[in-house]
Amino acid sequence: MMSPLMVSVILPFTGCMIAGWIFRISSTVPRWVDAARLWEPARVRTVGLPVGFVWVTAWLYAVLGRRFPDFGLWLCHALIVTFLLTVALIDLRYAVVPNLLIYPAAGLLVLGRWAGTGLSGALNGLIAGLGCFGFFYLAAIVSPEGLGGGDIKLAAVIGLLLGSPDVLWAIPLGVFAGGLIAIARALAGRRQPIPYAPFLCLGAVLAIVWDPLYVLLGL
């Protein structure tokens, strides 16, 4: 059990520090997007760290501390949220979801589910991941200008991460949020495609920090 001081002060401060690290990582995008360029000098964008991003990260770390008072559970979920924030920020800045993040995450999630919940948990995650992959793959066929391969793979990773039934809350929320922004931009006369990964990550993060299934069941 973590102390109130740790939840209220230390975890948010850690979130602020991690936000800077995430922003720095997202700035070295050439080495994350293309494996063949890993050893090239990184082209770092000298853009100031958004204060809002720092506050959101700090808030999420604190909320996770209240939801998961056990430090081990908090750490696991904090790493997951950090991964999702990193993917979202890279896609927001460069419109790409790096395979160098997605593929290792998928492998680690399979191993983590197997170790934490056994074969049944691993199968649950795999089925949810395949379901998300198939759904977004079909959506990309119908509307190829709206989704990219990175979005499809990210949806599969989120399905693998959350499993069923949690993914049934996360994915629709992300799709709904992305749809609202797309409609608003269309009404404003902006026809450029929007990065979709931030909305998928938003749904996944909200499913972790506030899952209505837990609220309804009183868990």
C-alpha positions, 0 to 999 in steps of 0.5 A, a space after each residue: 500500500 502506497 502512502 498518501 504522500 507518495 500518491 499525491 506528491 511523488 507519483 505526480 512529480 515522477 509523471 512530470 519527469 516522465 513527460 519530459 522523457 516522452 517528449 524527448 523520445 518523440 523528438 528523435 523520430 527518425 530513429 524510431 520510425 525506420 530501423 535502417 536509420 537507428 544509427 543516424 544522428 537524431 534530428 531533434 526538434 527544438 520545440 518547447 515541452 507543452 505544459 498541458 502534456 506535463 500536467 496530464 501525465 502527472 495527473 494520470 500517474 496520481 490517478 493510477 496510484 489511487 486506483 492501484 495502491 499496490 506499487 507493483 500493479 501501479 508500476 505495470 500500469 504506469 509503464 503501459 500508460 507511458 507507452 500509450 502516451 509515447 505512441 500518441 505523441 509521436 503520431 500527433 507530431 509526425 503522423 506515424 506509429 513506429 513498428 519499433 514500439 508496436 512489435 516489442 509491446 505486442 510480444 511483451 504483452 503476450 508474455 505478461 498476460 501468460 505470466 500474470 493470468 495464465 493461458 486463459 488470460 493470454 488467449 483472451 488477449 489474443 482473441 481481443 487483439 485479433 478481433 480489433 485487428 480484423 475490425 480496423 482492417 475492414 474499416 481501412 478497406 472501406 475508408 483507406 484514407 482514414 486509417 493507416 497500417 500503424 493504426 490497425 496494429 495499434 488497435 490490435 495491441 490495445 485489444 491484446 492489452 485490455 482483453 475482453 470485455 474491457 476493450 469493448 469500452 476502450 475502442 468505441 470511446 476512441 472511435 467516438 472521440 476521433 469521429 467527433 474531431 473529424 466531423 468538427 474539422 470537416 464542418 470547419 472546412 479542414 479536409 486533411 486526415 487526422 492522426 488516429 492513434 491519439 484517440 485509440 490511446 485515449 480510449 485505452 488510457 481511460 479504460 485503465 484509469 476509469 473503467 465503467 465495468 468496475 464502477 457498475 460492479 462496485 470493484 
